[in-house]
Amino acid sequence: MKPETKAKNVKPRIERNPKKKGNSTLIIAAVAVILLAAIAYAVMSGNSQPQETKKTAVSLKEVRAQIDAEYGKKGSGTNTPAVRDDYVPVLAPRKADKLPDYVLTNAMTLQAYKYVTEHPEVAEQIPCYCGCGQHGSEASDGRPHRFLRDCFINDKGEYDNHASFCDVCIGEAVKAMKSLPDGIPKPGASAVENPGTPVTQTPDLSGLELPDNFKSLSDGLKLVPQGITWAYFANLKQGTGIEQESMEPVDFYGVPIVGMLNSEYQGGSWIELHDVGKTNANVRSNAGSTTDNILYTRPFIFDSKDKTSSVTALIKDASNNTSAFNSFSSVLEKVDDENAGFAKVNTSAPSFADMSYFGLVRSGNDITGEIAFRITDNTTVPLAKYNELKNSSSTRGFKSYEVKKENNILVIRMTSNLDNVIKEATQSYGIVI
């Protein structure tokens, strides 16, 4: 379950098949054709593994903000206007039933081209950060690209191979697809009108408890190695309102996941830790050719194979100094992640800091949101702006609002309803959830 970047950031696992060139034997060629055909059939028919069916109720504006935050550092973006609710795409959507051969190089590329073809209303409102806004491509006759859709298909409906060679283009499209698998929701659409949209039901958690080594973000970070770019922890029993959408779906194991850590490393490696609230759980493995799913530990391990040995060692002995917790402890010691239903650390932060924290804690019928930054440049911290937000908080629906700076740690706490807290965190503080 990977955002990409982060943002929480809820992510499916798509295993890349490496692109190969050169001569091969007839048998290998035949096998390759069969495999590619199988991939194409699975993607085009909409079949996917359970972990690839997760849908998150977010808006295109939020998705774009996440992409801007993650990919904006990779290069200059296209000159794409702001998201509009009434936007009509230049290129009409169509079924992606006839795609060029170069799209079939791997499953991720195929999914990206299919999604952009069928949902130009999304791809035309997302900038691309690969630099194509300066140089364009062959299908655009060398004209600078205007938005992400130009990287895949031009206004005439002609496909462009530009995106098939670009990790940025494919990554942005897949991130949008994960967050908005059905494109932009139509006003008034409901689960009845869209039978493919899963209906979220609160599972019965009575009798289920997380183990002592896995009850918070701090606990989870002690079980994974150093080097993460972001990680979040969700505890379904806290009931803040967003935990379940941050979990793998129930059909992942056949039973609800009560607690989950999701983390990502530079280079594409990742680790998820899952706990179903009991020791003797008859669950099935989701291991694959490049993934492990270890079920004899508690919590369970679901990760890219290169991380398995490190995680199992830390679960056996979390007292050593090789865990990710040490990189974030100075901030986590200042916040209440132990009672958070959702808590996230991220190395993506404002220019005055090198990391950020966001947490949600149930407070009666309200939600307390905590934001924290580890400051690296005291001279550029916008304390005046943050205090203005505090002073106007009561008129904006907040019951309490605190801005506190202690040495190099800045903590903001606010209490209101869930929507108000999330809006404040994302729009006023640049938090990527």
TALINZI-V990679 format. One line per field, one symbol per residue. ss: DSSP state (a for helix, b for strand, c for the rest). phi: phi as a letter, one per 20 degrees, with the letter a starting at -180 (. if undefined). burial: + if it has 24 or more other C-alpha atoms within 12 Angstrom, else -. A space follows every 10 residues. Layout:
# TALINZI-V990679
ss: ???
phi: ???
burial: ???
This chain:
# TALINZI-V990679
ss: cccccccccc cccccccccc cccccaaaaa aaaaaaaaaa aaaaccccca aaccccccca aaaaaaaaaa accccccccc cccccccccc cccccccccc aaaaacaaaa aaaaaaaaca aaaccccccc caaaaccccc cccccccaaa acbcccccbc ccaaacaaaa aaaaaaaaac cccccccccc cccccccccc cccccccccc ccccccaaaa acccbccbbb bbbbbaaacc cccaaaccca aaccccccbb bbbbbccccb bbbbbccccc cccccccccc bbbbcccccb bbbbaaaaaa aaaaaacccc ccbcaaaaaa aaccccaaab bbbbbbcccc ccbbbbbbbb bbbccbbbbb bbbbbccaaa ccaaaaaaaa accaaacccb bbbbbbccbb bbbbbbcaaa aaaaaaaacc ccc
phi: .dfgkioml. cfdcefeffc cofbffffff ffffffffff ffffenfbfg fddfcdfcef fffffffgfe efeerfefee fffcfdfdff dffbfedcdf gffefbffff fffffffecf fefedcfdde nffddmbffe lmfgfeafgg fdbefenefd fgffdcffgf ffffffffec fdmfffgnfc fffcffefef cfffdfndcf ffebdbfggf ffdcffofeb bccccfffme pcfffeeffg ffdncfeecb dcbcdfnofb bcdccdnbee decdedfcfd cdcedeecff dcbfgfdfff ffffffbeef ddefgffcff effdcdffdf fbbbdbfebg fecdaccbbc cfcmedcedd cbcefdbffd feffffffff fefffdneeb bcccdclddd cdcbcaegff ffffffeecm fde
burial: ++++++++++ +++++----- ---------- -----+--++ --++-----+ ++++++++++ ++++++++++ ++----++-+ --+-----+- +-+--+--+- -+++++++++ ++++++++++ ++++++++++ +++--++-++ ---+++++++ +++++-+-++ ++++-+++++ ++++++++++ +++++----- ---------- --------++ +-++++++++ ++++++++++ ++++++++++ ++++++++++ -++-++++++ +++++--+++ ++++++++-- --+-+++--- +++++-++++ +++++-++-+ ++-++--+-- --++++++++ ++-+++++++ ++++++++++ --++++++++ ++---+++++ +++++----- +----+--++ --+----+++ +++-+---++ ++++++++-+ ++++++--++ +++
